[in-house]
């Protein structure tokens, strides 16, 4: 019954948005966090201190100006714009978490990799990423949860039912007078199942990733 009302399409849209947001956020946060931690460049300290500045602004403060800008540019009602917004929302915290974790990694391993002929990206791929699996899993889960559950931006930016994500789709189901409340509750439960499954699967890495950056040495 749910899938007769476009619920399957909303699932596909949410998977698309969430997976791409995770990929972009983890990739950019890995490269950016490593650069802030290991490389020396002008403005490095300022960048480290201001990583979380954008995260201090509530979503309700940002949604109105973003709505106006995207409407004037003709970019509203686009899933790809939603990915861009989610990326801006999750990247600061992802950068902060990975930067804290990278500071705990022994730099001697990276020097050894550079001595053996690896480039900086080779060091990141062959040494840093394998050693940072717990932190990367934590960042990926955090980013996925934000993108999967987010409602405000999806409600404001998406108008076409075929582009609705799950959170927006559940609201549309709830507003329908032809559907029972039990069916809406079933849809709400289905929304939470992927998060629960992923959390159980990554639980061990999640705990290690959250605590690893608390102490150095």
Rosetta blueprint (number, residue, H / E / L):
1 X L
2 X H
3 X H
4 X H
5 X H
6 X L
7 X H
8 X H
9 X H
10 X H
11 X H
12 X H
13 X H
14 X H
15 X H
16 X H
17 X H
18 X H
19 X H
20 X H
21 X H
22 X H
23 X H
24 X H
25 X H
26 X H
27 X H
28 X H
29 X H
30 X H
31 X H
32 X H
33 X H
34 X H
35 X H
36 X H
37 X H
38 X H
39 X L
40 X L
41 X L
42 X L
43 X L
44 X H
45 X H
46 X H
47 X H
48 X H
49 X H
50 X L
51 X L
52 X L
53 X L
54 X H
55 X H
56 X H
57 X L
58 X L
59 X H
60 X H
61 X H
62 X H
63 X H
64 X H
65 X H
66 X H
67 X H
68 X H
69 X H
70 X H
71 X H
72 X H
73 X H
74 X L
75 X L
76 X L
77 X L
78 X L
79 X H
80 X H
81 X H
82 X H
83 X H
84 X H
85 X H
86 X H
87 X H
88 X H
89 X H
90 X H
91 X H
92 X H
93 X H
94 X H
95 X H
96 X H
97 X H
98 X H
99 X H
100 X H
101 X H
102 X H
103 X L
104 X L
105 X L
106 X L
107 X H
108 X H
109 X H
110 X H
111 X H
112 X H
113 X H
114 X H
115 X H
116 X L
117 X L
118 X L
119 X L
120 X H
121 X H
122 X H
123 X H
124 X H
125 X H
126 X H
127 X H
128 X H
129 X H
130 X H
131 X H
132 X L
133 X H
134 X H
135 X H
136 X H
137 X H
138 X H
139 X H
140 X H
141 X H
142 X H
143 X H
144 X H
145 X H
146 X H
147 X H
148 X H
149 X H
150 X L
151 X L
152 X H
153 X H
154 X H
155 X H
156 X H
157 X H
158 X L
159 X L
160 X L
161 X H
162 X H
163 X H
164 X L
165 X L
166 X H
167 X H
168 X H
169 X H
170 X H
171 X H
172 X H
173 X H
174 X H
175 X L
176 X L
177 X L
178 X L
179 X L
180 X L
181 X H
182 X H
183 X H
184 X H
185 X H
186 X H
187 X H
188 X H
189 X H
190 X H
191 X H
192 X H
193 X H
194 X H
195 X H
196 X H
197 X H
198 X H
199 X H
200 X H
201 X H
202 X L
203 X H
204 X H
205 X H
206 X H
207 X H
208 X H
209 X H
210 X H
211 X H
212 X H
213 X L
214 X L
215 X L
216 X L
217 X L
